[in-house]
Amino acid sequence: MVTTVRSKAAPPAAPAMKGVPPLGAGIVHLVGEYWPYARTGGLAEAVRGLAEHQAASDTPTWVFLPLYRSVQQTGVQLEPFGDPFDVPLGPRTEEARLWKAPSTPGHPTVVFVSHPHYFDRPGLYGEDGDYPDNHRRFAFFVKAALLSIPRLGDRRWVVNAHDWHTALAPVLLRTELAGQPVFDAMATVLSVHNAGYQGHFAPETLVDLGLPLDLFHWARMEWYGRVNWLKGGLVYADFAATVSPTHAYELRTPTGGFGLHDQFIALGDRLVGILNGIDLSIWDPEHDPVLPGRFTKDALEGKALCKADLQRAAGLPEEPRKLLVGMTARLAQQKGFDILLGDGLLYRIDAQFVFVGEGEARYRNALAEVAANIPDRVAVRFVFTEEREHRLLAGADALLMPSLYEPCGLTQMRAQRYGALPIVRRVGGLSDTVEDQVTGFVFDEYSPAGLERAIRRALATYQDERAWNNHMREAMSRDFGWGRSAIRYLDLYRRALAAHARAS
């Protein structure tokens, strides 16, 4: 049974989308992460922001999430949701239980699928590598969630699956569950947040999960001799979305499609790019409770206090006019650490750097070595916390995101809100959200030299305090909230409902 320790107050409801016609259907999000219950990256916050805006517009909105150990550790007060039920999974039948978080009008209802053997573990997906039964864990979750939808109410439903963890949902609805009117009526959308992770499994997992063997075909789920969940979801979904317009283009190219570019091309106009947003009530320097000084674009004095506080906390000299560059990211190749750490770049730049993040040992060790050699200019923190990220963005003059690829990115949006000008590579959502020499500094070449030129442009601009402050104010004025993107998602759902009705 789930233990309850304390409950958290519900966040303020997202602003309603005035003038937007009702969807006329309910929305069910199936997701492997959801803030604040389980998070490894931007997926958790993105889905929460989208669901909050949809619920605020009087659209019945439900979110299904596995009952991970991390959920229980938040102390959220859960209540049983219906009776336990059986989930057939290949040669086995396993019991599922549902638990519901407290819900209030104007917010989505979050339901957790419980199976202690599968989900009561230290990690979400693995520890020092993937869990070997991930195919079974997430197939059980997806199937249990789909079987639960009829108890949510007698209405039309759009099932929005997110990333490979739940990409099996469109497959199950159009194969194993097909022929049952309640499931046949459900329209499906697959949101691709990071196509670099696709859910590759051995062919025999189809038998283990009781899936039709004809799915192992190049036109369905077979991919270079493996079963590919993301590919299967793209084949069977009514529509697919990705998290920025530029990334929708990149996915259709051999260099940006992660081996699935032909599948993305085949979708035609059924693939759309909709930019993610951030929660403006959480990322708000004027009211952020963890900052030592609060500020707005018209009253920047508090940012200087935040910079001095960050320098003290990082053990760096308190130099008000030394460019302070922050980076908060997973220590992974995707985030550009190869070019950041290549060619001695950090040793040549006359600026301060603060790095916050967790991840691969090779990058952690390399950053630690640089920090030990030049402790007056480089500081590292290898434990990530939400508070540390808020303080970093509030105190930094600039944010570093030299990503190899970045489907959308949220940190560059948060940074602009906090007056930290992003230094980014022109990929994915970074290209869509940072305006070169206006709200940040953009470069193209994925190399230490390309990154160094961008940082030196930032350094040169920083020498003119008045010009830099003007850039800061412009960045802080940009609207990266979910409002417009949530409206585009509702339009996408309408198209999916219409397309599915025609196909049926």
Secondary structure, 3 states (H helix, E strand, C coil): CCCCCCCCCCCCCCCCCCCCCCCCCEEEEECCCECCCECCCHHHHHHHHHHHHHHHCCCCEEEEEECCHHHHHCCCCCEECCCCEEEEECCEEEEEEEEECCCCCCCCEEEEEECHHHHCCCCCCECCCECCCHHHHHHHHHHHHHHHHHHHCCCCEEEEEEHHHHCHHHHHHHCCCCCCHHHHCCEEEEEECCCCCCCEECCCHHHHHCCCHHHCCCCCCEECCEEEHHHHHHHHCCEEEECCHHHHHHCCCCCCCCCCHHHHHHCHHHEEECCCCCCCCCCCCCCCCCCCCCCECCECHHHHHHHHHHHHHHCCCCCCCCCEEEEECCECHHHCHHHHCHHHHHHHCCCEEEEECCECHHHHHHHHHHHHHCCCCEEEECCCCHHHHHHHHHHCCEEEECCCCCCCCCHHHHHHHCCCEEEEECCHHHHHHCCECCCEEEECCCCHHHHHHHHHHHHHHHCCHHHHHHHHHHHHHCCCCCHHHHHHHHHHHHHHHHHHHHHC
